[in-house]
Amino acid sequence: MASTKVRPKLNAPSKGKVLKTRTPLVKRLQTGPYLNRLTVLWVQTNGVTFNTTGFFARVFRGNTLIATAFFDRFGVVQFANIGTLTTANLTVRIFNSQGVQFRSRSIPAGSEAFAVIG
């Protein structure tokens, strides 16, 4: 014999407990930077990154060395100890593996990423 489905009454008094409440999904707005560490890209004038195997960059605040980090082969260097958004004007200097300086650029305060073009 098949059992019949019982429909709940519309305004039946309830004596049960709430087992789990569901919180509504709230769309979170981005309030801070997307990148949490200073990232520098070295790109050609057409926007394609250089092959920067063996290159490294140094970041200075004034004449004080802040950090040194190596580029990956895709033209990207990330400084692990410089959080974003930066609070001071910085200077990034790019060197090859022999220590010859190729570029020097100023990074303004309030940056999370910076592109060196050319």
Phi and psi restraints in degrees (value plus and minus 20) as a CYANA .aco file:
   2 ALA   PHI    -100.8   -60.8
   2 ALA   PSI     120.9   160.9
   3 SER   PHI    -106.3   -66.3
   3 SER   PSI     128.7   168.7
   4 THR   PHI    -115.6   -75.6
   4 THR   PSI     128.6   168.6
   5 LYS   PHI     -99.2   -59.2
   5 LYS   PSI     116.7   156.7
   6 VAL   PHI    -121.5   -81.5
   6 VAL   PSI     108.1   148.1
   7 ARG   PHI    -109.4   -69.4
   7 ARG   PSI     120.7   160.7
   8 PRO   PHI     -91.6   -51.6
   8 PRO   PSI     131.3   171.3
   9 LYS   PHI     -95.8   -55.8
   9 LYS   PSI     129.1   169.1
  10 LEU   PHI     -84.8   -44.8
  10 LEU   PSI     -71.5   -31.5
  11 ASN   PHI    -138.9   -98.9
  11 ASN   PSI      24.9    64.9
  12 ALA   PHI     -94.4   -54.4
  12 ALA   PSI     118.3   158.3
  13 PRO   PHI     -86.1   -46.1
  13 PRO   PSI     118.2   158.2
  14 SER   PHI    -131.1   -91.1
  14 SER   PSI     119.2   159.2
  15 LYS   PHI    -139.2   -99.2
  15 LYS   PSI     -10.4    29.6
  16 GLY   PHI    -104.1   -64.1
  16 GLY   PSI     155.3   195.3
  17 LYS   PHI    -129.9   -89.9
  17 LYS   PSI     134.2   174.2
  18 VAL   PHI     -99.4   -59.4
  18 VAL   PSI      99.3   139.3
  19 LEU   PHI    -105.1   -65.1
  19 LEU   PSI     -59.5   -19.5
  20 LYS   PHI    -173.3  -133.3
  20 LYS   PSI     108.7   148.7
  21 THR   PHI    -120.6   -80.6
  21 THR   PSI     126.7   166.7
  22 ARG   PHI    -126.2   -86.2
  22 ARG   PSI     106.0   146.0
  23 THR   PHI    -105.1   -65.1
  23 THR   PSI     119.8   159.8
  24 PRO   PHI     -88.4   -48.4
  24 PRO   PSI     126.4   166.4
  25 LEU   PHI     -93.5   -53.5
  25 LEU   PSI     106.3   146.3
  26 VAL   PHI    -132.4   -92.4
  26 VAL   PSI     107.9   147.9
  27 LYS   PHI     -92.4   -52.4
  27 LYS   PSI     100.6   140.6
  28 ARG   PHI    -106.7   -66.7
  28 ARG   PSI     108.5   148.5
  29 LEU   PHI    -107.4   -67.4
  29 LEU   PSI     121.8   161.8
  30 GLN   PHI     -91.1   -51.1
  30 GLN   PSI      97.8   137.8
  31 THR   PHI    -127.2   -87.2
  31 THR   PSI     -39.2     0.8
  32 GLY   PHI    -140.9  -100.9
  32 GLY   PSI    -189.7  -149.7
  33 PRO   PHI     -91.6   -51.6
  33 PRO   PSI     133.7   173.7
  34 TYR   PHI     -94.9   -54.9
  34 TYR   PSI     -58.2   -18.2
  35 LEU   PHI    -121.1   -81.1
  35 LEU   PSI     114.3   154.3
  36 ASN   PHI    -115.7   -75.7
  36 ASN   PSI     -26.6    13.4
  37 ARG   PHI    -150.9  -110.9
  37 ARG   PSI     128.2   168.2
  38 LEU   PHI     -81.4   -41.4
  38 LEU   PSI     107.0   147.0
  39 THR   PHI    -142.9  -102.9
  39 THR   PSI     112.0   152.0
  40 VAL   PHI    -141.1  -101.1
  40 VAL   PSI     112.3   152.3
  41 LEU   PHI    -132.8   -92.8
  41 LEU   PSI     119.9   159.9
  42 TRP   PHI    -133.6   -93.6
  42 TRP   PSI      91.8   131.8
  43 VAL   PHI    -144.0  -104.0
  43 VAL   PSI     137.7   177.7
  44 GLN   PHI     -96.4   -56.4
  44 GLN   PSI     153.1   193.1
  45 THR   PHI     -85.4   -45.4
  45 THR   PSI     -40.5    -0.5
  46 ASN   PHI    -110.8   -70.8
  46 ASN   PSI     -16.9    23.1
  47 GLY   PHI      74.8   114.8
  47 GLY   PSI     -27.5    12.5
  48 VAL   PHI    -102.0   -62.0
  48 VAL   PSI     116.1   156.1
  49 THR   PHI     -92.8   -52.8
  49 THR   PSI     131.9   171.9
  50 PHE   PHI     -98.4   -58.4
  50 PHE   PSI     137.6   177.6
  51 ASN   PHI    -102.1   -62.1
  51 ASN   PSI      86.3   126.3
  52 THR   PHI    -129.6   -89.6
  52 THR   PSI      12.3    52.3
  53 THR   PHI     -80.6   -40.6
  53 THR   PSI     107.0   147.0
  54 GLY   PHI      70.8   110.8
  54 GLY   PSI     -31.8     8.2
  55 PHE   PHI    -103.3   -63.3
  55 PHE   PSI     134.1   174.1
  56 PHE   PHI    -160.7  -120.7
  56 PHE   PSI     143.4   183.4
  57 ALA   PHI    -151.3  -111.3
  57 ALA   PSI     129.1   169.1
  58 ARG   PHI    -144.5  -104.5
  58 ARG   PSI     120.8   160.8
  59 VAL   PHI    -133.4   -93.4
  59 VAL   PSI     111.6   151.6
  60 PHE   PHI    -141.0  -101.0
  60 PHE   PSI     124.8   164.8
  61 ARG   PHI    -132.4   -92.4
  61 ARG   PSI      85.8   125.8
  62 GLY   PHI      48.8    88.8
  62 GLY   PSI    -141.6  -101.6
  63 ASN   PHI    -124.9   -84.9
  63 ASN   PSI     -12.4    27.6
  64 THR   PHI    -115.6   -75.6
  64 THR   PSI     104.9   144.9
  65 LEU   PHI     -91.3   -51.3
  65 LEU   PSI     105.3   145.3
  66 ILE   PHI    -118.8   -78.8
  66 ILE   PSI     -66.5   -26.5
  67 ALA   PHI    -177.1  -137.1
  67 ALA   PSI     135.0   175.0
  68 THR   PHI    -151.0  -111.0
  68 THR   PSI     116.1   156.1
  69 ALA   PHI    -169.8  -129.8
  69 ALA   PSI     134.0   174.0
  70 PHE   PHI    -114.7   -74.7
  70 PHE   PSI     123.4   163.4
  71 PHE   PHI     -92.3   -52.3
  71 PHE   PSI     129.9   169.9
  72 ASP   PHI    -104.9   -64.9
  72 ASP   PSI    -199.3  -159.3
  73 ARG   PHI     -97.3   -57.3
  73 ARG   PSI     -21.8    18.2
  74 PHE   PHI    -124.5   -84.5
  74 PHE   PSI      -5.0    35.0
  75 GLY   PHI      62.5   102.5
  75 GLY   PSI      -0.2    39.8
  76 VAL   PHI    -139.1   -99.1
  76 VAL   PSI     114.0   154.0
  77 VAL   PHI    -149.7  -109.7
  77 VAL   PSI     116.5   156.5
  78 GLN   PHI    -144.1  -104.1
  78 GLN   PSI     109.1   149.1
  79 PHE   PHI    -115.0   -75.0
  79 PHE   PSI      91.8   131.8
  80 ALA   PHI     -87.4   -47.4
  80 ALA   PSI     -46.6    -6.6
  81 ASN   PHI    -123.7   -83.7
  81 ASN   PSI      -9.2    30.8
  82 ILE   PHI    -136.0   -96.0
  82 ILE   PSI      84.8   124.8
  83 GLY   PHI     -97.1   -57.1
  83 GLY   PSI     144.0   184.0
  84 THR   PHI    -137.5   -97.5
  84 THR   PSI     135.2   175.2
  85 LEU   PHI     -92.8   -52.8
  85 LEU   PSI     120.4   160.4
  86 THR   PHI     -86.1   -46.1
  86 THR   PSI     128.9   168.9
  87 THR   PHI    -125.9   -85.9
  87 THR   PSI     -26.1    13.9
  88 ALA   PHI    -160.0  -120.0
  88 ALA   PSI     140.3   180.3
  89 ASN   PHI     -91.5   -51.5
  89 ASN   PSI     113.2   153.2
  90 LEU   PHI    -143.0  -103.0
  90 LEU   PSI     140.5   180.5
  91 THR   PHI    -142.4  -102.4
  91 THR   PSI     108.1   148.1
  92 VAL   PHI    -127.2   -87.2
  92 VAL   PSI     113.8   153.8
  93 ARG   PHI    -142.1  -102.1
  93 ARG   PSI     110.9   150.9
  94 ILE   PHI    -129.2   -89.2
  94 ILE   PSI     111.1   151.1
  95 PHE   PHI    -145.9  -105.9
  95 PHE   PSI     133.0   173.0
  96 ASN   PHI    -107.7   -67.7
  96 ASN   PSI    -196.5  -156.5
  97 SER   PHI     -86.9   -46.9
  97 SER   PSI     -40.9    -0.9
  98 GLN   PHI    -108.3   -68.3
  98 GLN   PSI     -23.1    16.9
  99 GLY   PHI      72.0   112.0
  99 GLY   PSI      -8.5    31.5
 100 VAL   PHI    -102.4   -62.4
 100 VAL   PSI     106.6   146.6
 101 GLN   PHI     -96.6   -56.6
 101 GLN   PSI     107.6   147.6
 102 PHE   PHI    -119.5   -79.5
 102 PHE   PSI     -64.1   -24.1
 103 ARG   PHI    -159.5  -119.5
 103 ARG   PSI     135.7   175.7
 104 SER   PHI    -163.3  -123.3
 104 SER   PSI     103.7   143.7
 105 ARG   PHI    -155.7  -115.7
 105 ARG   PSI     131.3   171.3
 106 SER   PHI    -115.6   -75.6
 106 SER   PSI     112.3   152.3
 107 ILE   PHI    -126.6   -86.6
 107 ILE   PSI     102.0   142.0
 108 PRO   PHI     -93.0   -53.0
 108 PRO   PSI     137.6   177.6
 109 ALA   PHI     -83.2   -43.2
 109 ALA   PSI     129.9   169.9
 110 GLY   PHI      67.8   107.8
 110 GLY   PSI      -2.3    37.7
 111 SER   PHI    -121.1   -81.1
 111 SER   PSI     130.3   170.3
 112 GLU   PHI    -139.6   -99.6
 112 GLU   PSI     -39.3     0.7
 113 ALA   PHI    -167.4  -127.4
 113 ALA   PSI     135.1   175.1
 114 PHE   PHI    -168.3  -128.3
 114 PHE   PSI     118.3   158.3
 115 ALA   PHI    -131.6   -91.6
 115 ALA   PSI     107.7   147.7
 116 VAL   PHI    -117.1   -77.1
 116 VAL   PSI      97.1   137.1
 117 ILE   PHI    -121.6   -81.6
 117 ILE   PSI     105.3   145.3
